[in-house]
Amino acid sequence: AAMRHLPYFCRGEVVKGFGRGSKELGIPTANFSEQVVESFPSDMSTGIYYGWACVGNGDVHKMVLSIGWNPFYKNIKKSVETHIIHTFKDDFYGEILSIVITGYIRPEKNFDSVEALISAIQEDIEEAKRQLDLPEHLKLKEDNFFHLPEGKTVNNH
C-alpha cells in the first residue's frame, strides 16, 4: 500500500513542530500543519519515504520524510515531517513547502535509544540519496509542480 499513492504531490505551510528534530537529533525537519497531514490518503502506509522538496520558489533538494506516529516519541497525533538534505542558513516557518514523495524506505519502528534512532535516520538519508540519483526519481526533480505561480510567494521571498 506504500507505493500505490506514489508519486505523491503535496504543498503546505511549514509550522512549528515538536522542536525535537534539530535539538535532540541534530536532524532538522519541516512540519506540515494538521490540515495538510489530514489531507494525505488515509490508507497511505506510515513509515519513511523519500523524494524532492522545495521551500518557496527556492531550489529543489533531496529529502527524507516520516509519516506516522513516531513510536519513539509516542505521538498521539499523526505527523508528516520532512528532512531536507541541504543546510539552510535560517529556519523557514511560514514558508510554503512543496514536496513530491517518490519512494518508500521502511515502516515505522520503535528504537531503544536516541542514538539508535539517529543511526537509522542517517541510513535512511543515505538510502534516499542513492535512490534519488536513479533516472525514474531524478526526472521528478524538474517537475513543474515546484514552480509556484507568480504572486503565490509567501513572506515576500
C-alpha positions as CSV (number, residue, x, y, z in Angstrom):
1,A,0.0,0.0,0.0
2,A,3.0,2.3,0.5
3,M,3.7,2.6,-3.2
4,R,0.1,2.9,-4.5
5,H,-0.1,6.6,-4.0
6,L,3.3,7.5,-5.4
7,P,4.5,9.8,-6.6
8,Y,2.5,11.9,-4.1
9,F,2.5,15.7,-4.6
10,C,1.8,17.9,-1.6
11,R,2.2,21.5,-0.7
12,G,1.6,23.4,2.6
13,E,2.8,25.9,5.1
14,V,5.7,25.0,7.4
15,V,4.6,25.1,11.0
16,K,6.5,24.7,14.3
17,G,6.7,21.0,15.2
18,F,7.8,19.4,18.5
19,G,11.2,21.1,18.3
20,R,13.0,17.7,18.6
21,G,14.5,17.3,15.1
22,S,17.1,20.0,15.4
23,K,17.7,20.0,19.1
24,E,17.6,16.3,20.1
25,L,18.5,14.6,16.9
26,G,20.6,17.2,15.0
27,I,18.3,16.4,12.0
28,P,16.0,19.4,11.4
29,T,12.6,18.6,10.0
30,A,9.9,20.8,8.4
31,N,6.5,20.0,9.7
32,F,3.1,20.4,7.9
33,S,0.0,21.7,9.6
34,E,-2.6,19.2,10.8
35,Q,-4.9,20.2,7.9
36,V,-2.2,19.1,5.4
37,V,-1.4,15.9,7.3
38,E,-5.2,15.1,7.3
39,S,-5.3,15.6,3.5
40,F,-2.9,12.6,3.0
41,P,-4.6,9.4,1.8
42,S,-5.8,7.7,4.9
43,D,-4.6,4.3,3.6
44,M,-1.1,5.6,2.8
45,S,1.3,3.4,4.9
46,T,3.1,5.1,7.8
47,G,6.8,4.9,7.5
48,I,9.9,6.5,5.9
49,Y,9.7,7.8,2.4
50,Y,12.0,9.9,0.1
51,G,11.6,12.4,-2.6
52,W,12.1,16.0,-3.5
53,A,11.4,19.2,-1.6
54,C,11.4,22.9,-2.4
55,V,10.9,25.8,0.0
56,G,9.0,28.7,-1.6
57,N,10.5,29.2,-5.0
58,G,13.9,28.0,-4.0
59,D,16.0,25.1,-5.3
60,V,14.7,21.6,-5.3
61,H,16.6,19.3,-2.8
62,K,16.6,15.6,-1.9
63,M,14.5,14.8,1.2
64,V,13.5,12.1,3.6
65,L,10.1,12.1,5.1
66,S,8.4,10.4,8.0
67,I,4.7,9.8,8.1
68,G,3.2,8.5,11.2
69,W,3.1,8.4,15.0
70,N,6.8,8.4,15.8
71,P,6.7,5.4,18.1
72,F,9.9,6.5,19.9
73,Y,8.1,9.7,21.0
74,K,4.6,8.1,21.4
75,N,2.8,10.9,19.5
76,I,-0.9,10.9,19.8
77,K,-1.3,12.9,16.5
78,K,-0.1,11.6,13.2
79,S,2.6,13.9,11.8
80,V,4.4,14.4,8.5
81,E,8.0,15.5,9.0
82,T,10.3,16.4,6.1
83,H,14.1,16.4,6.5
84,I,15.5,18.3,3.5
85,I,19.0,17.0,2.7
86,H,20.5,20.5,2.5
87,T,21.8,23.0,5.0
88,F,19.7,26.2,5.3
89,K,21.0,29.3,6.9
90,D,17.7,30.2,8.5
91,D,14.6,28.4,9.5
92,F,11.6,28.8,7.2
93,Y,8.4,28.7,9.3
94,G,5.5,30.2,7.4
95,E,7.0,29.4,4.0
96,I,5.4,27.1,1.5
97,L,7.0,23.7,1.3
98,S,6.3,21.7,-1.9
99,I,7.2,18.0,-1.8
100,V,7.0,15.1,-4.2
101,I,7.2,11.7,-2.5
102,T,8.7,9.3,-4.9
103,G,9.6,6.2,-2.9
104,Y,9.3,4.2,0.3
105,I,12.2,3.0,2.5
106,R,10.7,1.2,5.5
107,P,7.9,1.1,8.0
108,E,7.9,3.0,11.3
109,K,9.5,1.3,14.2
110,N,10.5,2.0,17.8
111,F,14.1,2.4,19.0
112,D,15.8,1.6,22.2
113,S,17.7,4.9,22.3
114,V,18.0,8.2,20.7
115,E,21.4,7.0,19.3
116,A,19.7,4.1,17.5
117,L,17.0,6.4,16.1
118,I,19.7,8.8,14.8
119,S,21.6,6.0,13.3
120,A,18.5,4.7,11.5
121,I,17.7,8.2,10.2
122,Q,21.3,8.5,8.8
123,E,20.9,5.2,7.0
124,D,17.5,6.4,5.6
125,I,19.2,9.6,4.3
126,E,21.9,7.6,2.6
127,E,19.3,5.3,1.0
128,A,17.3,8.3,-0.2
129,K,20.4,9.9,-1.7
130,R,21.1,6.7,-3.7
131,Q,17.5,6.2,-4.8
132,L,17.0,9.8,-5.9
133,D,20.0,9.6,-8.3
134,L,18.1,6.9,-10.3
135,P,16.6,8.3,-13.5
136,E,13.0,7.5,-12.6
137,H,13.2,9.6,-9.4
138,L,15.6,12.2,-10.8
139,K,13.1,13.2,-13.5
140,L,10.6,14.4,-10.9
141,K,13.1,16.9,-9.6
142,E,12.3,19.0,-12.7
143,D,8.5,18.8,-12.3
144,N,6.6,22.0,-12.9
145,F,4.9,21.4,-9.6
146,F,7.9,23.0,-7.9
147,H,7.4,26.3,-9.8
148,L,4.9,28.3,-7.7
149,P,2.9,30.6,-9.9
150,E,3.9,34.3,-9.7
151,G,2.0,36.1,-7.0
152,K,1.9,33.0,-4.8
153,T,5.1,33.8,-3.0
154,V,5.0,33.8,0.8
155,N,6.5,36.3,3.2
156,N,7.8,38.4,0.2
157,H,10.6,35.8,-0.6
